[in-house]
């Protein structure tokens, strides 16, 4: 994986902060218990504190390195001339990785730019990252809702999304976002959706739309947000050719 030059923040920074802050009182209680010769309580609090710190380390690794490694491997299949759309692109972590591969293509990112989903999430930050990575000439940024994409049918060869669709609060909205992703994908095009929630529902929606070449797979430990209980699944699908 080549060196990154942009600044991509932290995914759901409140969650990472909560893990770190949660470990502090547990370790303090462990120290107090050991000082008071309450061995059983000390061991329990120590285990809890170390467990929480380990979860924080896993979360930090994923948001700063692991997800980049996974997506870099996913994009090895790109030929370099595709039109790619990134749903919920944020500061452009996935978008810029794709753009690096698309020397003769174009990468479009769409987002509502909400900072609670990613620290410092704003369109100017994504534009600055495109400049820093040297891909601004092949990157387009659009402000819009994933449930109502402002693009023509079949406009893109590849549609991707990383930890974004689950942020839509209702099932109907998430289903509509997947339907929209399918609509703007050309026949024969590739869809890749990485998420730690609702992936089975996304697969069901695609099958209802007539997509047969679809599968759900585990992204592996590099995409854990704290541990295997917050693992990321990847939906890989090919839209049927016309």
C-alpha positions as CSV (number, residue, x, y, z in Angstrom):
1,X,0.0,0.0,0.0
2,X,1.6,3.3,-1.1
3,X,2.0,6.2,1.2
4,X,-1.1,8.4,1.7
5,X,-0.7,12.2,1.6
6,X,-4.2,13.3,2.5
7,X,-5.8,13.7,6.0
8,X,-8.7,11.4,6.5
9,X,-9.7,11.8,10.1
10,X,-11.3,9.1,12.2
11,X,-14.5,7.1,11.6
12,X,-17.2,7.8,14.1
13,X,-14.7,9.6,16.4
14,X,-17.2,9.5,19.4
15,X,-17.0,5.7,19.4
16,X,-13.2,5.6,19.6
17,X,-13.2,8.3,22.3
18,X,-15.8,6.3,24.2
19,X,-13.5,3.2,24.2
20,X,-10.5,5.1,25.4
21,X,-12.4,6.9,28.1
22,X,-14.1,3.7,29.1
23,X,-10.7,2.0,29.8
24,X,-9.4,4.7,32.1
25,X,-11.8,4.2,35.0
26,X,-11.5,0.4,34.7
27,X,-7.7,0.6,35.0
28,X,-8.0,3.1,37.9
29,X,-10.4,0.7,39.7
30,X,-8.0,-2.2,39.1
31,X,-5.1,-0.2,40.6
32,X,-7.3,0.8,43.6
33,X,-8.4,-2.8,44.1
34,X,-4.9,-4.2,44.0
35,X,-3.8,-1.4,46.5
36,X,-6.6,-2.5,48.8
37,X,-5.6,-6.2,48.5
38,X,-8.9,-7.0,46.7
39,X,-7.3,-9.4,44.3
40,X,-10.4,-10.8,42.5
41,X,-11.8,-7.3,41.8
42,X,-8.4,-6.1,40.7
43,X,-8.1,-8.9,38.2
44,X,-11.6,-8.3,36.9
45,X,-11.1,-4.6,36.5
46,X,-7.7,-5.1,34.9
47,X,-9.1,-7.5,32.4
48,X,-11.9,-5.2,31.5
49,X,-9.6,-2.2,31.1
50,X,-7.1,-4.1,28.9
51,X,-10.0,-5.6,26.9
52,X,-11.4,-2.1,26.2
53,X,-7.9,-0.8,25.3
54,X,-7.4,-3.7,22.9
55,X,-10.8,-2.8,21.3
56,X,-9.7,0.8,21.0
57,X,-6.4,-0.3,19.3
58,X,-8.4,-2.4,16.8
59,X,-10.7,0.5,16.1
60,X,-7.8,2.8,15.6
61,X,-5.9,0.4,13.3
62,X,-9.0,-0.1,11.1
63,X,-9.8,3.6,10.7
64,X,-6.2,4.7,10.1
65,X,-4.7,1.7,8.2
66,X,-6.7,-1.5,7.9
67,X,-9.6,-0.2,5.8
68,X,-7.1,1.4,3.4
69,X,-5.3,-2.0,2.9
70,X,-8.6,-3.8,2.3
71,X,-9.8,-1.3,-0.3
72,X,-6.4,-1.2,-2.0
73,X,-6.8,-4.9,-2.6
74,X,-10.4,-4.5,-3.8
75,X,-9.3,-1.9,-6.4
76,X,-6.6,-4.1,-7.9
77,X,-9.3,-5.3,-10.3
78,X,-9.9,-1.8,-11.8
79,X,-8.5,-1.5,-15.3
80,X,-8.0,2.3,-15.0
81,X,-10.6,3.7,-17.3
82,X,-13.8,3.2,-15.3
83,X,-16.3,5.7,-14.1
84,X,-16.6,5.1,-10.4
85,X,-19.1,6.4,-7.8
86,X,-18.4,6.4,-4.0
87,X,-21.5,6.6,-1.9
88,X,-20.9,8.5,1.3
89,X,-17.4,9.4,0.4
90,X,-16.6,11.6,3.5
91,X,-13.1,13.0,3.3
92,X,-12.3,10.6,0.5
93,X,-10.4,7.7,2.0
94,X,-11.8,5.2,-0.4
95,X,-12.5,7.7,-3.2
96,X,-8.8,8.8,-3.5
97,X,-7.6,5.1,-3.5
98,X,-9.9,4.5,-6.4
99,X,-8.8,7.7,-8.2
100,X,-5.2,6.7,-8.0
101,X,-6.0,3.6,-10.1
102,X,-8.2,5.5,-12.6
103,X,-5.5,7.2,-14.7
104,X,-7.9,7.3,-17.6
105,X,-11.2,7.2,-15.7
106,X,-13.1,9.4,-13.2
107,X,-14.1,9.0,-9.6
108,X,-17.2,10.8,-8.2
109,X,-17.9,11.1,-4.5
110,X,-21.3,12.0,-3.0
111,X,-22.0,12.9,0.7
112,X,-24.1,15.0,3.0
113,X,-20.8,15.9,4.9
114,X,-21.9,15.2,8.5
115,X,-19.1,15.3,11.0
116,X,-20.6,12.8,13.4
117,X,-19.9,10.1,10.8
118,X,-16.3,11.1,10.4
119,X,-14.1,13.7,12.1
120,X,-13.7,16.9,10.0
121,X,-16.1,15.6,7.4
122,X,-16.6,18.4,4.9
123,X,-16.4,18.9,1.2
124,X,-13.4,21.3,1.4
125,X,-11.5,18.6,3.3
126,X,-12.2,16.1,0.6
127,X,-11.1,18.6,-2.1
128,X,-7.9,19.2,-0.2
129,X,-7.2,15.5,0.0
130,X,-7.7,15.1,-3.8
131,X,-5.1,17.9,-4.3
132,X,-2.7,16.3,-1.8
133,X,-3.0,12.9,-3.5
134,X,-2.5,14.4,-7.0
135,X,-5.8,13.2,-8.3
136,X,-8.0,16.3,-8.3
137,X,-8.2,16.3,-12.1
138,X,-10.1,13.0,-12.0
139,X,-12.2,13.5,-8.9
140,X,-15.7,15.1,-8.7
141,X,-17.5,15.9,-5.5
142,X,-21.2,16.1,-5.2
143,X,-23.5,17.1,-2.3
144,X,-26.5,14.8,-2.2
145,X,-28.6,12.2,-0.6
146,X,-27.9,8.5,-1.2
147,X,-31.6,7.9,-1.4
148,X,-32.1,10.2,-4.4
149,X,-28.9,10.2,-6.5
150,X,-28.6,13.0,-9.0
151,X,-27.2,10.8,-11.7
152,X,-28.6,9.1,-14.8
153,X,-29.4,5.4,-15.1
154,X,-26.3,3.3,-15.8
155,X,-24.0,6.3,-15.4
156,X,-21.2,4.4,-13.6
157,X,-19.1,1.3,-14.3
158,X,-18.4,0.8,-10.6
159,X,-20.4,1.8,-7.5
160,X,-18.7,1.5,-4.0
161,X,-19.6,2.5,-0.5
162,X,-17.7,2.1,2.8
163,X,-19.5,2.3,6.2
164,X,-22.0,4.8,4.9
165,X,-25.4,3.3,4.1
166,X,-26.0,2.2,7.7
167,X,-26.0,5.8,8.7
168,X,-29.4,6.1,7.1
169,X,-31.7,5.6,10.1
170,X,-34.6,3.7,8.6
171,X,-34.8,0.4,6.7
172,X,-36.9,2.0,3.9
173,X,-34.2,4.6,3.4
174,X,-31.4,2.1,3.3
175,X,-33.3,-0.1,0.9
176,X,-33.9,2.9,-1.3
177,X,-30.1,3.8,-1.2
178,X,-29.3,0.3,-2.5
179,X,-31.9,0.6,-5.2
180,X,-30.4,3.9,-6.3
181,X,-26.9,2.4,-6.3
182,X,-28.3,-0.4,-8.6
183,X,-30.0,2.1,-10.8
184,X,-26.9,4.2,-11.6
185,X,-24.8,1.2,-12.2
186,X,-24.4,0.2,-15.8
187,X,-25.4,-3.3,-16.9
188,X,-22.4,-5.6,-16.2
189,X,-21.0,-3.1,-13.7
190,X,-19.5,-3.9,-10.3
191,X,-20.9,-2.9,-6.9
192,X,-18.9,-3.2,-3.7
193,X,-20.6,-2.2,-0.4
194,X,-18.6,-2.5,2.9
195,X,-20.6,-2.1,6.1
196,X,-20.7,-3.6,9.6
197,X,-24.5,-3.5,9.7
198,X,-27.4,-4.5,7.5
199,X,-25.3,-6.3,4.8
200,X,-27.7,-9.2,4.6
201,X,-30.6,-6.8,3.9
202,X,-28.5,-5.1,1.2
203,X,-28.0,-8.5,-0.4
204,X,-31.7,-9.3,-0.2
205,X,-32.6,-6.0,-1.9
206,X,-30.2,-6.7,-4.7
207,X,-31.6,-10.2,-5.3
208,X,-35.1,-8.7,-5.4
209,X,-33.8,-6.4,-8.1
210,X,-32.8,-9.4,-10.2
211,X,-29.1,-9.5,-9.3
212,X,-28.0,-13.1,-9.3
213,X,-24.2,-12.6,-9.2
214,X,-24.1,-11.3,-5.6
215,X,-22.3,-12.5,-2.5
216,X,-21.7,-11.4,1.1
217,X,-18.2,-12.0,2.4
218,X,-16.2,-11.1,5.5
219,X,-13.6,-8.3,5.0
220,X,-11.4,-9.8,7.7
221,X,-9.6,-8.6,10.9
222,X,-8.2,-5.5,9.2
223,X,-11.8,-4.1,9.0
224,X,-12.8,-4.8,12.6
225,X,-14.1,-1.7,14.5
226,X,-13.0,-2.9,18.0
227,X,-13.2,-6.7,17.5
228,X,-14.9,-9.5,15.6
229,X,-18.3,-8.4,17.0
230,X,-18.0,-5.2,14.9
231,X,-16.7,-6.9,11.8
232,X,-17.3,-5.5,8.3
233,X,-19.0,-7.5,5.6
234,X,-18.5,-6.8,1.9
235,X,-21.3,-7.1,-0.7
236,X,-19.9,-7.8,-4.1
237,X,-22.4,-7.8,-7.0
238,X,-22.5,-7.6,-10.8
239,X,-25.5,-6.0,-12.4
240,X,-26.9,-8.3,-15.0
241,X,-25.9,-7.4,-18.6
242,X,-28.7,-6.0,-20.7
